């Protein structure tokens, strides 16, 4: 793939496409995303990890913000609890293949006078209503938000300027915050960033993915756990909201380049698909049974996640 194809595959939106093309032509280009350290790294996080790896291959310098202060503002625990999780999360990202990136802890860059002044400057320009709406998809307990959660999106905007990146990657739930950044960062002397948005994939039950709901596969899951979870996964005959197809599309094919279906000859024999489109077509016409699809997803996920366990435990 050329750099543009790598940068845009498996995305739902780029703001703007023209700006991204111009950025790719520059000799130095920097991109970042931020993660709240708040628990296990799971398939939801891996969508953006995969995209950052694509961007690395496309020639971008990648920065990963381990946003410990953001997690604290978003009610994810005490600072002590969050810091214990931060280093573990970094090792998980490296184990998933995101190596050579610049890992930055939020509290190392977010407590300077210059940073705080930028936050205060932007807080004068952004209404409470805009700040609240920008947090609708990412905030915890937003039916009764705290003042800290209104500071959260403003800090995320200042992160982009402080880290001196040209582009920001995030799930589509980050869109409202990113649009605030594009609108207001020029007022503090920083250009509007290119924004690359990835999809929010479903949990294994076809509903919103959530660790508390138990509908995720995490990097800590054993081989047996993965097999059990995939066996129970929702896998309708339709493509829409099918979490098993999403796993194969967003996690397996980008990493392996193909999907292998292993089954006895009496059930059609082995099949291999080099593109997601071919796999989806075969599934929708009934050439692949849902159980075969689940088994393939489980086998490939085990191959992907086993090295993560080995890497994390060896450190």
Rosetta silent file (secondary structure, phi, psi, omega in degrees, C-alpha in Angstrom):
SEQUENCE: XXXXXXXXXXXXXXXXXXXXXXXXXXXXXXXXXXXXXXXXXXXXXXXXXXXXXXXXXXXXXXXXXXXXXXXXXXXXXXXXXXXXXXXXXXXXXXXXXXXXXXXXXXXXXXXXXXXXXXXXXXXXXXXXXXXXXXXXXXXXXXXXXXXXXXXXXXXXXXXXXXXXXXXXXXXXXXXXXXXXXXXXXXXXXXXXXXXXXXXXXXXXXXXXXXXXXXXXXXXXXXXXXXXXXXXXXXXXXXXXXXXXXXXXXXXXXXXXXXXXXXXXXXXXXXXXXXXXXXXXXXXXXXXXXXXXXXXXXXXXXXXXXXXXXXXXXXX
SCORE:     score description
SCORE:     0.000 S_00000001
   1 L     0.000  145.768  173.899    0.000    0.000    0.000 S_00000001
   2 L   -80.308  167.397 -175.128    1.127    3.562   -0.601 S_00000001
   3 H   -55.514  -37.936 -179.594    1.273    5.979    2.385 S_00000001
   4 H   -66.925  -43.525  178.890   -2.168    7.443    1.692 S_00000001
   5 H   -62.831  -40.714  177.572   -3.818    4.016    1.498 S_00000001
   6 H   -63.119  -42.588 -176.634   -2.139    2.971    4.740 S_00000001
   7 H   -66.926  -30.193 -171.543   -3.207    6.174    6.478 S_00000001
   8 H  -107.627   -9.935 -177.718   -6.844    5.887    5.438 S_00000001
   9 L   -65.564  143.991  179.561   -7.678    2.176    5.416 S_00000001
  10 L    56.760   33.955  172.273  -10.286    1.144    7.969 S_00000001
  11 E  -109.629  159.727  175.878  -11.138    4.742    8.822 S_00000001
  12 E  -105.971  -15.751 -178.481  -14.592    6.294    8.846 S_00000001
  13 E  -165.699  142.428  169.189  -13.520    9.904    8.334 S_00000001
  14 E  -127.850  128.592 -179.533  -10.514   12.101    7.620 S_00000001
  15 E  -122.201  102.514   -4.026  -10.745   15.839    8.284 S_00000001
  16 L  -112.787  161.134  179.827   -9.676   16.847    5.793 S_00000001
  17 H   -62.044  -41.783 -179.858   -8.598   14.523    2.995 S_00000001
  18 H   -61.477  -42.093  179.901   -6.866   17.354    1.150 S_00000001
  19 H   -67.373  -37.014  178.021   -4.865   18.294    4.251 S_00000001
  20 H   -63.998  -43.727  179.086   -3.839   14.682    4.827 S_00000001
  21 H   -60.432  -40.457  178.552   -2.546   14.358    1.268 S_00000001
  22 H   -67.154  -37.878 -179.738   -0.513   17.532    1.711 S_00000001
  23 H   -65.542  -39.658 -179.687    0.826   16.291    5.057 S_00000001
  24 H   -61.940  -28.600 -179.428    1.963   12.987    3.548 S_00000001
  25 L   -77.352  -10.973 -178.717    4.088   14.940    1.062 S_00000001
  26 L   -80.884  148.077 -178.029    6.038   16.610    3.871 S_00000001
  27 L   -67.592  -31.399  178.119    9.414   15.129    4.896 S_00000001
  28 L  -124.324  127.709  179.342    8.494   15.114    8.598 S_00000001
  29 L  -142.502  134.328 -172.207    4.975   14.367    9.800 S_00000001
  30 E  -123.080  139.571 -179.075    3.847   13.669   13.342 S_00000001
  31 E  -136.887  153.588  178.393    0.697   12.010   14.652 S_00000001
  32 E  -144.653  161.815  160.991   -0.598   11.143   18.095 S_00000001
  33 E  -144.612  160.793 -179.677   -3.375    9.550   20.025 S_00000001
  34 E  -120.600  146.333  178.119   -4.084    9.446   23.733 S_00000001
  35 E  -129.291  131.772  171.779   -5.271    6.613   25.957 S_00000001
  36 L   -75.807  125.577  175.138   -6.666    6.846   29.457 S_00000001
  37 L   -78.476   97.581 -172.982   -4.904    4.246   31.635 S_00000001
  38 L  -138.423   16.257  178.904   -7.988    2.731   33.218 S_00000001
  39 L   153.895 -154.262 -179.391   -7.807   -1.041   32.926 S_00000001
  40 L   -72.464  147.012  173.213   -7.054   -3.833   30.491 S_00000001
  41 L   -83.277  128.182 -175.366   -6.219   -3.095   26.871 S_00000001
  42 E  -131.340 -172.724 -174.809   -8.828   -4.757   24.672 S_00000001
  43 H   -60.120  -27.355  176.954  -10.013   -4.987   21.074 S_00000001
  44 H   -63.713  -44.610  177.408  -11.535   -1.505   21.263 S_00000001
  45 H   -65.042  -33.741 -173.008   -8.121    0.056   21.950 S_00000001
  46 H   -66.623  -19.594  177.962   -6.533   -2.086   19.255 S_00000001
  47 H   -62.534  -47.068  179.283   -8.431   -0.337   16.460 S_00000001
  48 H   -75.542  -31.438  174.836   -6.425    2.853   16.992 S_00000001
  49 H   -59.645  -45.192  178.078   -3.244    0.898   17.772 S_00000001
  50 H   -60.574  -39.369 -179.618   -3.539   -0.741   14.353 S_00000001
  51 H   -67.711  -39.665  176.831   -4.064    2.651   12.750 S_00000001
  52 H   -63.238  -36.133  177.195   -0.984    4.105   14.463 S_00000001
  53 H   -67.164  -38.090  173.867    1.024    1.143   13.164 S_00000001
  54 H   -58.984  -44.919 -177.005   -0.297    1.883    9.666 S_00000001
  55 H   -68.302  -35.632  172.930    0.800    5.495   10.048 S_00000001
  56 H   -58.046  -47.088 -179.966    4.243    4.439   11.265 S_00000001
  57 H   -63.826  -28.395  179.337    4.605    2.353    8.123 S_00000001
  58 L   -82.950    3.284  174.312    3.437    5.367    6.108 S_00000001
  59 L    99.501    9.170  178.683    6.336    7.410    7.491 S_00000001
  60 L   -84.598  144.715  167.007    4.721    9.232   10.418 S_00000001
  61 E   -83.223  126.173 -172.691    6.453    9.815   13.722 S_00000001
  62 E  -106.662  131.100  172.516    4.028    8.448   16.327 S_00000001
  63 E  -116.742  133.547  175.925    3.468    9.801   19.834 S_00000001
  64 E  -114.172  118.219  177.307    1.295    7.954   22.348 S_00000001
  65 E   -91.069  115.644  172.618   -0.007   10.018   25.242 S_00000001
  66 E   -86.848   98.030 -163.675   -0.684    7.903   28.320 S_00000001
  67 L   -86.087   71.008 -177.482   -3.268   10.325   29.649 S_00000001
  68 H   -65.043  -38.714 -179.855   -3.128    9.709   33.386 S_00000001
  69 H   -69.741  -36.837  175.467   -4.413   13.167   34.288 S_00000001
  70 H   -61.946  -42.559  178.667   -7.308   12.834   31.835 S_00000001
  71 H   -60.502  -39.413  177.778   -8.259    9.503   33.436 S_00000001
  72 H   -64.228  -44.418  179.306   -8.286   11.213   36.817 S_00000001
  73 H   -64.807  -28.636 -176.489  -10.497   14.046   35.523 S_00000001
  74 L   -95.504   21.020  172.459  -12.847   11.483   33.970 S_00000001
  75 L    64.971   37.132 -177.677  -13.424    9.663   37.283 S_00000001
  76 L   -96.005    9.077  178.250  -11.345    6.591   36.434 S_00000001
  77 L   133.610  179.870  176.091   -9.734    6.252   39.881 S_00000001
  78 L   -75.757  162.592  178.658   -7.207    7.875   42.173 S_00000001
  79 H   -61.685  -35.297  179.182   -3.917    9.115   40.744 S_00000001
  80 H   -64.573  -44.604  178.916   -2.127    6.285   42.534 S_00000001
  81 H   -63.831  -42.254 -177.413   -4.393    3.662   40.967 S_00000001
  82 H   -66.447  -40.176 -179.640   -4.104    5.254   37.536 S_00000001
  83 H   -66.408  -31.962  176.151   -0.300    5.435   37.632 S_00000001
  84 H   -63.941  -34.375 -178.318   -0.095    1.739   38.440 S_00000001
  85 H   -79.740  -29.072 -171.732   -2.061    1.025   35.273 S_00000001
  86 H   -58.829  -48.787 -178.033   -0.166    3.459   33.026 S_00000001
  87 H   -67.119  -38.523  176.990    3.091    1.502   32.739 S_00000001
  88 H   -61.142  -43.927  179.154    1.242   -1.770   32.220 S_00000001
  89 H   -61.665  -40.893  178.896   -0.779   -0.224   29.390 S_00000001
  90 H   -60.028  -43.916  179.598    2.392    1.030   27.709 S_00000001
  91 H   -63.349  -36.512  177.436    3.876   -2.474   27.743 S_00000001
  92 H   -62.894  -43.322  179.510    0.647   -3.827   26.239 S_00000001
  93 H   -62.834  -42.390  177.566    0.834   -1.319   23.368 S_00000001
  94 H   -64.505  -40.731  178.527    4.442   -2.263   22.694 S_00000001
  95 H   -61.941  -30.988  177.939    3.522   -5.939   22.862 S_00000001
  96 L   -75.733   -6.085  176.888    0.849   -5.339   20.234 S_00000001
  97 L   113.017   -2.889 -178.111    3.566   -4.067   17.907 S_00000001
  98 L   -87.154   73.052 -179.134    3.507   -0.324   18.539 S_00000001
  99 L  -109.033  156.639 -176.719    7.230   -0.008   19.135 S_00000001
 100 L    82.556    1.586  176.368    9.480    2.885   18.225 S_00000001
 101 L   -83.228  160.557  175.531    6.742    5.302   19.254 S_00000001
 102 E   -92.733  108.180 -179.378    7.340    8.201   21.634 S_00000001
 103 E   -92.690  126.131 -176.489    5.433    7.373   24.828 S_00000001
 104 E  -124.890  129.484  175.183    4.568   10.405   26.948 S_00000001
 105 E   -85.658  131.140 -174.143    2.941   10.406   30.393 S_00000001
 106 H   -52.032  -47.234 -176.491    0.353   13.163   30.672 S_00000001
 107 H   -66.556  -13.392  176.558    1.513   14.529   34.020 S_00000001
 108 H   -78.066  -18.379 -176.558    5.029   14.976   32.595 S_00000001
 109 H  -126.550   -9.075 -170.560    3.838   17.632   30.119 S_00000001
 110 L  -102.326    4.745 -176.854    0.477   18.917   31.387 S_00000001
 111 L  -116.809   19.751  178.546    1.454   20.684   34.600 S_00000001
 112 L   -86.536  155.939  177.204    3.697   23.428   33.225 S_00000001
 113 H   -57.562  -40.247 -178.929    2.753   27.138   33.455 S_00000001
 114 H   -63.758  -43.749  179.024    2.642   27.435   29.649 S_00000001
 115 H   -61.627  -48.385 -178.079    0.286   24.462   29.320 S_00000001
 116 H   -63.132  -36.054  178.805   -2.017   25.735   32.044 S_00000001
 117 H   -65.589  -40.567  176.796   -2.111   29.214   30.493 S_00000001
 118 H   -62.263  -41.110  177.945   -3.202   27.738   27.151 S_00000001
 119 H   -59.831  -44.347 -179.181   -5.961   25.787   28.939 S_00000001
 120 H   -67.279  -38.891  178.299   -7.197   28.971   30.591 S_00000001
 121 H   -60.929  -46.949 -178.996   -7.038   30.933   27.321 S_00000001
 122 H   -69.870  -30.629  179.280   -9.124   28.359   25.495 S_00000001
 123 H   -64.756  -23.197  176.641  -11.567   28.055   28.402 S_00000001
 124 H   -75.468  -23.162 -174.277  -12.499   31.683   27.785 S_00000001
 125 H   -96.949  -16.606 -173.124  -13.432   30.924   24.170 S_00000001
 126 L  -109.221  127.351 -178.919  -15.410   27.679   24.612 S_00000001
 127 L   -74.177  157.906  177.874  -18.883   27.673   26.084 S_00000001
 128 H   -60.048  -37.594 -179.636  -19.932   25.245   28.782 S_00000001
 129 H   -64.561  -42.715  178.622  -22.503   23.793   26.396 S_00000001
 130 H   -65.036  -41.391 -179.938  -19.877   23.070   23.698 S_00000001
 131 H   -62.705  -43.302 -179.423  -17.550   21.492   26.223 S_00000001
 132 H   -65.540  -44.859 -179.444  -20.305   19.248   27.577 S_00000001
 133 H   -63.409  -33.156 -179.843  -21.479   18.171   24.118 S_00000001
 134 H   -68.171  -20.396 -178.018  -17.905   17.305   23.124 S_00000001
 135 L   -97.756   -1.222 -173.799  -17.771   14.872   26.055 S_00000001
 136 L   -54.168  -38.526 -174.787  -21.094   13.134   25.402 S_00000001
 137 L   -91.473  -15.616 -172.485  -19.488   10.067   23.825 S_00000001
 138 L  -118.409  -15.827 -175.435  -16.350    9.781   25.957 S_00000001
 139 L   -83.587  154.283  176.906  -17.255   11.012   29.430 S_00000001
 140 L   -96.799  135.728  177.177  -18.276    8.912   32.399 S_00000001
 141 L    55.670   48.862 -174.869  -21.561    9.694   34.231 S_00000001
 142 H   -76.944   -1.292  172.345  -22.305   12.602   31.892 S_00000001
 143 H   -73.269  -16.936  177.516  -25.861   12.915   33.184 S_00000001
 144 H  -142.988   67.704 -171.785  -24.264   14.720   36.132 S_00000001
 145 L   -69.569  151.776  175.112  -20.912   16.027   34.826 S_00000001
 146 L   -96.212  164.681  176.566  -18.247   17.565   37.010 S_00000001
 147 H   -60.195  -36.642 -179.842  -16.273   20.715   36.258 S_00000001
 148 H   -57.261  -35.217 -178.650  -13.215   18.480   35.752 S_00000001
 149 H   -74.459  -18.016  173.905  -14.940   16.828   32.790 S_00000001
 150 H   -80.887  -25.590  176.155  -15.428   20.225   31.168 S_00000001
 151 H   -75.738  -29.847 -175.384  -11.674   20.844   31.448 S_00000001
 152 H   -49.088  -56.085 -176.838  -10.958   17.466   29.831 S_00000001
 153 H   -66.033  -31.169  178.896  -11.620   18.393   26.164 S_00000001
 154 H   -67.037  -41.167  176.110   -9.738   21.684   26.501 S_00000001
 155 H   -62.806  -38.407  179.211   -6.701   19.826   27.804 S_00000001
 156 H   -62.349  -36.021  176.270   -6.953   17.392   24.913 S_00000001
 157 H   -65.755  -43.421 -179.124   -6.774   20.328   22.531 S_00000001
 158 H   -68.980  -28.418  175.176   -3.708   21.743   24.286 S_00000001
 159 H   -55.644  -43.271 -177.938   -2.077   18.279   24.144 S_00000001
 160 H   -59.500  -43.411  178.832   -2.023   18.567   20.344 S_00000001
 161 H   -70.016  -43.966 -176.554   -0.172   21.877   20.533 S_00000001
 162 H   -64.638  -39.909 -179.691    2.164   20.790   23.342 S_00000001
 163 L   -79.977   -8.756  177.014    3.179   17.565   21.614 S_00000001
 164 L    56.280   48.506  178.881    3.681   19.509   18.352 S_00000001
 165 L  -101.377  158.350 -179.111    1.878   16.949   16.214 S_00000001
 166 L   -96.129  -20.582 -175.149    0.321   17.499   12.813 S_00000001
 167 E  -144.225  152.501  177.486   -2.484   14.955   13.113 S_00000001
 168 E  -123.424  134.881  176.724   -4.661   13.343   15.761 S_00000001
 169 E  -109.581  140.048  175.482   -6.052    9.798   15.633 S_00000001
 170 E  -168.183  164.270  171.664   -9.095    8.710   17.606 S_00000001
 171 E   -63.131  161.918 -178.365  -12.312    6.777   17.466 S_00000001
 172 H   -62.275  -17.081  175.579  -15.235    8.576   15.884 S_00000001
 173 H   -69.267  -13.891  177.965  -16.438    9.283   19.439 S_00000001
 174 H   -88.079   -0.909 -169.748  -13.556   11.803   19.639 S_00000001
 175 H   -57.966  -45.075 -176.074  -14.866   13.818   16.710 S_00000001
 176 H   -64.045  -36.608  176.711  -16.486   16.665   18.660 S_00000001
 177 H   -67.694  -42.791  179.668  -13.328   17.256   20.681 S_00000001
 178 H   -63.733  -36.818  178.925  -11.200   17.197   17.549 S_00000001
 179 H   -68.185  -34.314  172.867  -13.478   19.684   15.824 S_00000001
 180 H   -60.992  -41.900  179.740  -13.090   22.034   18.792 S_00000001
 181 H   -62.666  -43.686  179.718   -9.332   21.705   18.359 S_00000001
 182 H   -63.692  -35.718 -177.809   -9.516   22.547   14.665 S_00000001
 183 H   -75.281  -38.279 -168.212  -11.665   25.563   15.414 S_00000001
 184 H  -109.624  -19.545 -178.583   -9.776   27.019   18.360 S_00000001
 185 H   -61.115  -34.813  176.999   -6.103   26.000   18.262 S_00000001
 186 H   -57.870  -24.352 -179.432   -5.244   28.709   15.697 S_00000001
 187 H   -70.246  -17.510  175.318   -6.241   31.292   18.331 S_00000001
 188 H  -110.918   20.349  172.402   -3.217   30.236   20.424 S_00000001
 189 L    84.358   22.436  179.622   -0.903   30.146   17.428 S_00000001
 190 L  -124.362  136.818 -177.394   -1.152   26.494   16.471 S_00000001
 191 L   -67.859  154.681  176.321   -2.484   25.165   13.142 S_00000001
 192 L   -63.747  131.340 -179.224   -5.616   23.048   12.964 S_00000001
 193 L   -78.735  152.206  165.662   -4.649   19.354   13.080 S_00000001
 194 E   -70.308  136.783 -177.697   -5.607   16.731   10.538 S_00000001
 195 E  -118.434  124.330 -177.570   -8.074   14.402   12.269 S_00000001
 196 E  -115.346  117.125 -173.089   -8.222   10.690   11.450 S_00000001
 197 E  -111.968  131.347  178.979  -11.216    8.842   12.888 S_00000001
 198 E  -103.471  161.172 -179.103  -11.572    5.092   13.266 S_00000001
 199 L   -72.728  159.247  170.233  -14.808    3.135   13.839 S_00000001
 200 L   -98.077  113.422 -176.241  -16.161    2.080   17.211 S_00000001
 201 L   -86.480  158.063 -177.384  -16.514   -1.684   16.980 S_00000001
 202 E   -78.107  156.595  170.247  -19.191   -3.686   18.771 S_00000001
 203 L   -71.324  172.518 -175.955  -18.736   -5.890   21.796 S_00000001
 204 L   -62.851  -19.966  178.448  -18.963   -9.655   21.393 S_00000001
 205 L   -93.139    6.449 -179.740  -22.697   -9.530   22.103 S_00000001
 206 L    82.951    3.047  179.294  -23.307   -7.019   19.310 S_00000001
 207 L  -107.830 -178.206 -178.464  -23.847   -4.197   21.800 S_00000001
 208 E   -56.652  131.791 -178.297  -21.635   -1.326   22.922 S_00000001
 209 L   -70.746  132.794 -179.192  -18.217   -2.618   23.925 S_00000001
 210 L  -159.019  129.938  177.801  -17.514   -2.279   27.638 S_00000001
 211 H   -60.463  -37.283 -178.725  -15.173   -4.048   30.022 S_00000001
 212 H   -67.508  -25.952  178.558  -17.811   -3.809   32.734 S_00000001
 213 H   -83.174  -10.730  178.296  -20.303   -5.608   30.455 S_00000001
 214 L    72.089   20.244 -176.730  -17.851   -8.455   29.923 S_00000001
 215 L  -106.357   31.275 -178.253  -18.282   -8.342   26.135 S_00000001
 216 L  -122.896  160.273  166.295  -14.621   -7.713   25.276 S_00000001
 217 L  -112.280  125.147 -178.346  -11.502   -9.693   24.542 S_00000001
 218 E  -109.005  167.181  179.772   -8.473   -8.219   26.276 S_00000001
 219 L   -67.823  -16.097  179.651   -4.760   -8.799   25.861 S_00000001
 220 L   -85.673   -9.812 -177.670   -4.806  -10.543   29.251 S_00000001
 221 L   -68.255  139.553  177.640   -7.240  -13.243   28.122 S_00000001
 222 L   -76.842  169.660  176.434   -5.847  -16.754   27.878 S_00000001
 223 H   -57.477  -43.006  179.971   -6.144  -18.957   24.801 S_00000001
 224 H   -65.938  -39.050  177.694   -8.974  -20.834   26.500 S_00000001
 225 H   -60.921  -43.923 -178.732  -10.741  -17.576   27.424 S_00000001
 226 H   -63.040  -44.124 -179.955  -10.588  -16.382   23.821 S_00000001
 227 H   -62.085  -44.261 -179.471  -12.013  -19.642   22.496 S_00000001
 228 H   -64.289  -44.499 -178.290  -14.872  -19.605   25.024 S_00000001
 229 H   -65.545  -41.964 -179.471  -15.743  -15.968   24.376 S_00000001
 230 H   -68.325  -33.892  178.923  -15.671  -16.362   20.608 S_00000001
 231 H   -62.538  -34.522 -179.046  -17.837  -19.466   20.758 S_00000001
 232 H   -88.757   -5.570 -173.271  -20.534  -17.438   22.542 S_00000001
 233 L   -62.791  146.141  174.888  -20.131  -14.344   20.331 S_00000001
 234 L   -68.617  126.287 -177.768  -23.104  -12.915   18.470 S_00000001
 235 L  -145.500   77.851 -177.880  -22.711  -13.790   14.793 S_00000001
 236 L   -71.971  166.195  177.555  -25.838  -13.095   12.744 S_00000001
 237 L   -68.792  -18.611  179.509  -26.106  -13.936    9.037 S_00000001
 238 L   -82.574  160.158  177.918  -26.070  -10.201    8.307 S_00000001
 239 L   -80.811  -40.894 -174.301  -22.932   -8.082    8.026 S_00000001
 240 L   -63.520  134.322  178.555  -24.212   -5.106    9.979 S_00000001
 241 L    57.632   31.458  177.664  -23.365   -5.123   13.702 S_00000001
 242 L   -98.513  103.282 -173.949  -21.603   -8.459   13.355 S_00000001
 243 H   -65.490  -28.005 -179.207  -18.725   -8.380   15.884 S_00000001
 244 H   -69.619  -44.222  175.240  -17.003  -11.475   14.480 S_00000001
 245 H   -62.315  -37.104  179.346  -16.719   -9.938   11.017 S_00000001
 246 H   -63.880  -40.393  178.154  -15.498   -6.704   12.623 S_00000001
 247 H   -60.809  -44.317 -179.567  -12.699   -8.567   14.409 S_00000001
 248 H   -67.587  -36.583 -178.428  -11.590  -10.129   11.135 S_00000001
 249 H   -72.903  -48.194 -170.397  -11.835   -6.833    9.272 S_00000001
 250 H   -94.731  -17.735 -177.161  -10.173   -4.482   11.749 S_00000001
 251 H  -117.541  -41.920 -172.417   -7.771   -6.762   13.605 S_00000001
 252 H   -82.265  -57.943 -174.912   -6.901   -9.880   11.654 S_00000001
 253 H   -60.591  -41.472  177.590   -6.536   -8.862    8.000 S_00000001
 254 H   -60.459  -27.149 -177.066   -4.486   -5.682    8.721 S_00000001
 255 H   -95.682  -34.664 -175.045   -1.995   -7.788   10.689 S_00000001
 256 H  -105.073  -21.761 -179.527   -1.949  -11.092    8.805 S_00000001
 257 L    82.420   -3.492 -179.440   -2.941  -10.064    5.293 S_00000001
 258 L  -165.893  161.871  174.359   -5.402  -12.949    5.029 S_00000001
 259 E  -120.543  127.348  179.092   -8.032  -14.971    6.873 S_00000001
 260 E  -105.203  126.606  174.634   -7.763  -18.754    6.957 S_00000001
 261 E  -103.475  116.669 -179.591  -10.884  -20.863    7.468 S_00000001
 262 L  -107.075  123.537 -179.190   -9.991  -24.379    8.636 S_00000001
 263 L  -159.341  157.718 -179.790  -12.710  -27.042    8.417 S_00000001
 264 L   -61.398  156.033 -179.006  -13.187  -30.685    7.386 S_00000001
 265 H   -59.922  -34.124 -177.894  -13.594  -31.504    3.708 S_00000001
 266 H   -67.889  -16.378  176.261  -17.179  -32.638    4.267 S_00000001
 267 H  -105.191   16.979  176.328  -18.042  -29.078    5.314 S_00000001
 268 L   112.625  -10.357  178.526  -16.354  -27.475    2.322 S_00000001
 269 L    74.408  179.600 -178.251  -12.675  -27.785    3.232 S_00000001
 270 L   -69.861  147.050  174.456  -10.207  -25.033    3.986 S_00000001
 271 E  -134.652  150.689  174.347  -10.627  -21.558    2.512 S_00000001
 272 E  -134.609  136.864 -176.694   -8.327  -18.540    2.528 S_00000001
 273 E  -124.178  124.284 -177.824   -9.333  -14.945    1.862 S_00000001
 274 L   -86.286  -17.176  178.911   -6.831  -12.233    0.990 S_00000001
 275 L  -131.491  152.972  177.212   -9.334   -9.375    1.326 S_00000001
 276 H   -65.007  -37.034 -178.016  -12.120   -8.595    3.726 S_00000001
 277 H   -59.443  -41.597  178.079  -14.490   -7.973    0.831 S_00000001
 278 H   -65.964  -40.296  178.350  -14.039  -11.534   -0.442 S_00000001
 279 H   -63.400  -47.273 -179.345  -14.589  -12.923    3.055 S_00000001
 280 H   -61.126  -41.907 -179.687  -17.736  -10.875    3.591 S_00000001
 281 H   -62.157  -44.616 -179.670  -19.140  -11.915    0.228 S_00000001
 282 H   -64.908  -36.567 -179.597  -18.588  -15.618    0.953 S_00000001
 283 H   -69.840  -42.964 -175.373  -20.196  -15.294    4.373 S_00000001
 284 H   -68.595  -24.657  178.384  -23.287  -13.451    3.187 S_00000001
 285 L   -94.614    6.756  173.923  -24.056  -16.088    0.526 S_00000001
 286 L    86.778   12.454 -179.965  -23.733  -18.908    3.047 S_00000001
 287 L   -77.294  -16.891  179.237  -20.395  -20.365    1.958 S_00000001
 288 L  -125.490  127.883  178.108  -19.039  -19.974    5.501 S_00000001
 289 L   -77.661  146.414  178.374  -20.904  -21.146    8.597 S_00000001
 290 H   -53.145  -37.482  179.879  -20.958  -18.769   11.608 S_00000001
 291 H   -65.593  -38.276  176.808  -19.113  -21.350   13.721 S_00000001
 292 H   -63.730  -38.160  179.053  -16.338  -21.569   11.126 S_00000001
 293 H   -65.245  -43.104  178.564  -16.082  -17.780   11.178 S_00000001
 294 H   -63.666  -43.253 -179.913  -15.865  -17.752   14.988 S_00000001
 295 H   -62.974  -39.127  178.835  -13.207  -20.460   15.013 S_00000001
 296 H   -65.802  -43.739  179.491  -11.135  -18.541   12.479 S_00000001
 297 H   -62.019  -43.119  179.975  -11.414  -15.322   14.483 S_00000001
 298 H   -62.681  -46.696 -177.809  -10.403  -17.130   17.685 S_00000001
 299 H   -61.938  -44.200 -179.981   -7.398  -18.820   16.088 S_00000001
 300 H   -68.532  -39.384  178.498   -6.090  -15.610   14.556 S_00000001
 301 H   -63.676  -38.459  177.548   -6.635  -13.602   17.753 S_00000001
 302 H   -61.335  -42.713  178.240   -4.685  -16.200   19.728 S_00000001
 303 H   -62.974  -37.061 -178.055   -1.793  -15.845   17.265 S_00000001
 304 H   -74.424  -40.966 -170.951   -1.927  -12.038   17.608 S_00000001
 305 H   -89.575  -22.728  179.573   -2.273  -11.841   21.389 S_00000001
 306 H   -57.976  -43.610  176.963    0.069  -14.625   22.544 S_00000001
 307 H   -62.979  -26.629  177.831    3.200  -12.527   21.785 S_00000001
 308 H   -65.799  -46.639  177.011    1.670   -9.700   23.841 S_00000001
 309 H   -55.674  -47.507 -177.047    1.485  -11.952   26.903 S_00000001
 310 H   -61.799  -42.223 -177.596    5.093  -13.047   26.362 S_00000001
 311 H   -68.131  -47.361 -177.747    6.325   -9.465   25.966 S_00000001
 312 H   -63.280  -41.402 -176.557    4.462   -8.053   28.975 S_00000001
 313 H   -74.084  -20.772 -177.885    5.516  -10.898   31.264 S_00000001
 314 H   -84.160  -11.697 -174.775    9.174  -10.662   30.188 S_00000001
 315 L   -85.198    0.000    0.000    9.567   -7.019   31.222 S_00000001
